[in-house]
Amino acid sequence: MMQEKLSFRKGYRARTIFVICTYIFLTLTMCAMIVPLIKVLVDSLDPTSYGLRLIPRKIDFVAYQSIFSNKYLYLPFVVSVFTTVTGTAVGLFLTTLAGYVILQKEMPGHKVLVNMIFITMLFSGGLIPTYLTIKKIGLMNNYLAVILPVGLSAYNIILMKSFFESIPSTLYEAAEMDGCSPMGIFFKIVLPLSKPALASVGLFIAVSMWNNYMNFILYITKPEMTNFQVKVRELILSDGISGTVITASEEMLKSAVVVVVVLPFLLIYPWLQKYFVKGVTIGAVKE
């Protein structure tokens, strides 16, 4: 009896130490992620901020006024919003459809198709072959050249397929017995049950689309078709924003640009968090 009490106390003490260490680790990780964001925000507001200062002495929105008062940034911002929304919708449709197709194990050539998709996760054609392919099929200065490579990812397809496999097979069988076609099952049963997966994969695609920079540099040569990220890079590398009078310091301007780029998804994420938490465990538990 005494030995059982001692072992229980030792087990309780070990669990307590583990919980404390876990909380300390998570707190340090959270600080490592939040402190840089706070530092950038303070630098964008405080012209007298130097070093690691997390509380502004003086608040000045001149850097944000310089950015939002520039008419040359309006069209690139609209382009970024358009490509992000359109690319996320197209990417979700193609990803879910591809995941549903490779789920059909009785389909001829199923293993070959799955292996071809999986290989692209390990090896890619490279930058030059991809550029030559885009140019050969005539997608230069076309938004499809920046939407398709980001919207359709082998990793997201495998992720979506794993979630579809977690849906009970009895639902598919019942729908087939009721005379539902494969595409009917996809639209009426699979998609309504896949909100966590759609939210997670959609967030991945949207973030990649919003931060899309290299594809615009490679495939878009018309200035009027460039996106917000390319323009803000030019803003940071130049002495100022063309068309406006800049009274903000260079560091304030750079920090304000970072805040403007990051802010949309900081506002969107809380609305998707409940789905995202479920979606990160896609395929983790099987029946």
C-alpha positions in Angstrom: 0.0 0.0 0.0 2.8 2.3 0.9 4.6 1.5 -2.3 1.5 2.4 -4.3 1.2 5.8 -2.6 4.9 6.5 -3.3 4.6 5.5 -6.9 1.4 7.7 -7.2 3.2 10.7 -5.7 6.2 10.2 -8.0 3.9 9.9 -11.0 1.9 13.0 -9.9 5.2 14.9 -9.4 6.5 13.9 -12.8 3.3 15.0 -14.5 3.3 18.3 -12.7 6.9 19.0 -13.7 6.1 18.0 -17.3 3.1 20.4 -17.3 5.2 23.3 -15.9 8.0 22.7 -18.4 5.4 22.6 -21.2 3.9 25.9 -20.2 7.3 27.5 -19.9 8.2 26.2 -23.4 5.0 27.4 -24.9 5.3 30.8 -23.2 8.8 31.3 -24.6 7.6 30.2 -28.0 4.7 32.6 -27.9 7.0 35.5 -26.9 9.4 34.6 -29.7 6.5 35.0 -32.1 4.7 38.0 -30.7 7.6 40.2 -29.6 8.9 40.8 -33.2 5.3 41.7 -34.3 5.0 44.2 -31.4 8.5 45.6 -32.2 7.5 46.2 -35.9 4.3 47.8 -34.9 6.0 50.1 -32.4 8.7 51.0 -35.0 5.9 52.0 -37.5 4.3 54.3 -35.0 7.1 55.8 -33.0 9.7 57.9 -34.8 11.9 57.9 -31.7 11.9 54.1 -31.3 15.4 52.7 -31.0 16.5 49.2 -29.9 14.1 46.7 -28.4 11.4 49.1 -27.4 7.9 47.5 -27.1 6.0 50.6 -25.8 5.9 53.6 -28.1 6.9 57.0 -26.5 5.0 58.9 -29.2 2.4 57.7 -31.7 2.6 59.1 -35.2 0.6 57.6 -38.2 2.6 59.5 -40.8 4.1 56.3 -42.3 0.6 54.8 -42.8 -0.6 58.1 -44.2 2.3 58.0 -46.7 1.3 54.5 -47.8 -2.5 54.9 -48.0 -2.4 58.3 -49.6 -0.4 57.0 -52.5 -2.6 56.4 -55.5 0.1 54.2 -57.1 -0.5 51.6 -54.5 -4.3 51.3 -55.0 -4.2 49.2 -58.2 -1.6 46.8 -56.9 -3.6 46.3 -53.7 -6.7 45.5 -55.8 -4.6 43.0 -57.8 -3.4 41.3 -54.6 -7.0 41.0 -53.3 -8.3 39.8 -56.7 -5.5 37.1 -57.1 -5.9 36.0 -53.4 -9.7 35.6 -53.6 -9.7 34.1 -57.0 -6.7 31.9 -56.4 -8.0 30.6 -53.2 -11.4 29.7 -54.8 -9.7 28.0 -57.8 -7.1 26.3 -55.6 -9.7 24.9 -53.2 -11.9 23.6 -56.1 -8.9 21.9 -57.9 -7.4 20.6 -54.6 -10.7 19.1 -53.3 -11.5 17.6 -56.7 -8.1 16.1 -57.1 -8.2 14.7 -53.5 -11.6 13.1 -54.2 -10.4 11.6 -57.5 -7.3 9.9 -56.1 -9.6 8.6 -53.3 -11.3 6.3 -55.9 -9.0 3.3 -55.4 -10.9 1.3 -58.1 -10.1 3.9 -60.7 -7.7 2.6 -63.5 -4.2 3.9 -63.0 -4.9 4.9 -59.4 -1.5 4.0 -58.0 0.4 5.6 -60.9 -1.5 8.8 -60.5 -0.9 8.9 -56.7 2.8 8.2 -57.1 3.1 10.9 -59.7 1.5 13.4 -57.4 3.7 12.2 -54.5 6.9 12.5 -56.4 6.3 16.2 -57.1 6.5 16.7 -53.3 10.1 15.4 -53.3 11.3 16.6 -56.7 10.4 19.6 -58.9 11.4 20.6 -62.4 13.2 23.7 -61.2 12.9 27.4 -61.9 14.1 27.5 -65.5 12.0 24.6 -66.8 8.9 26.0 -65.1 9.5 29.4 -66.6 10.0 27.9 -70.1 6.8 25.9 -69.7 4.8 28.9 -68.7 6.2 30.9 -71.6 5.6 28.1 -74.1 1.9 27.7 -73.2 1.4 31.4 -73.5 0.7 32.4 -69.9 3.1 35.2 -69.6 1.4 38.4 -68.3 -1.6 36.2 -67.4 -2.8 35.9 -63.8 -3.2 32.1 -64.3 0.6 31.9 -64.3 0.6 33.2 -60.7 -2.6 31.5 -59.5 -2.2 27.9 -60.7 1.4 27.1 -59.4 0.4 28.3 -55.9 -3.3 27.2 -55.9 -2.6 23.6 -56.8 -0.1 21.9 -54.4 0.6 18.2 -54.0 0.9 18.6 -50.3 -2.6 20.1 -50.1 -4.0 17.3 -52.3 -2.6 14.6 -50.0 -3.9 16.5 -47.0 -7.4 16.7 -48.5 -7.4 13.1 -49.5 -6.5 12.1 -45.9 -9.5 14.1 -44.6 -11.8 12.5 -47.1 -10.6 9.0 -45.9 -11.7 9.9 -42.4 -15.3 10.3 -43.6 -17.2 7.0 -42.8 -17.4 4.9 -46.0 -21.0 4.0 -45.1 -22.0 7.5 -46.2 -20.6 6.9 -49.6 -22.3 3.5 -49.8 -25.7 4.9 -48.7 -25.5 7.6 -51.3 -24.6 5.2 -54.1 -27.5 3.0 -53.1 -29.8 6.0 -53.4 -28.6 6.5 -56.9 -26.3 9.4 -56.3 -23.5 9.9 -58.9 -19.9 10.3 -57.9 -20.0 14.0 -58.5 -23.3 14.2 -56.6 -21.6 12.5 -53.6 -18.7 15.0 -53.9 -20.9 18.1 -53.9 -23.8 16.9 -51.6 -21.9 14.8 -49.0 -18.1 15.3 -49.1 -17.9 19.1 -49.3 -20.5 19.9 -46.6 -18.6 17.6 -44.2 -15.2 19.0 -45.1 -15.5 22.5 -43.6 -12.4 22.1 -41.3 -10.3 20.8 -44.1 -11.5 23.5 -46.5 -10.8 26.2 -43.9 -7.3 24.9 -43.2 -6.3 24.3 -46.8 -8.0 27.6 -47.9 -6.0 29.5 -45.3 -2.7 27.9 -46.5 -3.6 28.8 -50.1 -4.7 32.3 -49.2 -1.6 33.1 -47.3 0.6 31.9 -50.2 -1.4 33.9 -52.7 -1.3 37.1 -50.6 2.5 36.7 -50.2 3.0 35.7 -53.8 6.0 37.7 -55.0 8.4 35.6 -57.1 5.8 34.5 -59.6 4.8 38.1 -60.3 8.5 39.0 -60.8 9.0 36.1 -63.2 5.7 36.0 -65.2 4.3 39.5 -65.0 6.2 42.2 -66.9 3.4 44.8 -67.3 3.6 47.4 -64.4 -0.2 47.7 -64.3 -0.6 44.0 -63.5 1.9 43.8 -60.6 0.7 43.1 -57.1 1.0 44.9 -53.8 4.0 42.9 -52.5 6.1 43.8 -55.5 5.2 47.5 -55.1 6.0 47.6 -51.4 9.3 46.0 -52.1 10.0 48.8 -54.6 8.9 51.2 -51.9 11.3 49.8 -49.3 14.3 49.7 -51.7 13.6 53.2 -53.0 14.2 56.5 -51.2 10.4 57.1 -50.9 7.0 56.6 -52.5 6.6 58.2 -55.8 3.8 60.7 -56.0 3.7 61.6 -52.3 5.7 63.7 -49.9 7.3 61.5 -47.3 7.9 62.9 -43.8 8.3 59.5 -42.1 11.7 57.9 -41.5 12.9 55.0 -43.6 12.6 52.6 -40.7 9.0 53.7 -39.9 8.0 53.3 -43.5 9.5 49.8 -43.8 7.8 48.7 -40.5 4.5 50.2 -41.6 4.7 48.3 -44.9 5.2 45.0 -43.0 2.2 45.7 -40.7 0.0 46.5 -43.7 1.0 43.3 -45.4 0.5 41.1 -42.3 -2.7 42.8 -41.0 -5.3 41.2 -43.3 -4.6 37.7 -42.1 -4.3 38.8 -38.5 -7.9 39.9 -38.8 -9.1 36.9 -40.7 -7.5 34.2 -38.6 -9.7 34.5 -35.5 -12.8 33.8 -37.6 -11.2 30.6 -39.0 -9.5 29.5 -35.8 -12.2 27.0 -34.8 -12.0 25.3 -38.2 -8.2 25.6 -38.4 -7.7 23.7 -35.0 -9.8 20.8 -36.4 -8.1 20.9 -39.8 -4.5 20.7 -38.5 -5.3 17.1 -37.3 -6.6 16.1 -40.8 -6.2 12.3 -41.2 -4.6 12.0 -37.7 -7.2 9.5 -36.4 -8.6 6.7 -38.5 -11.6 4.5 -37.8 
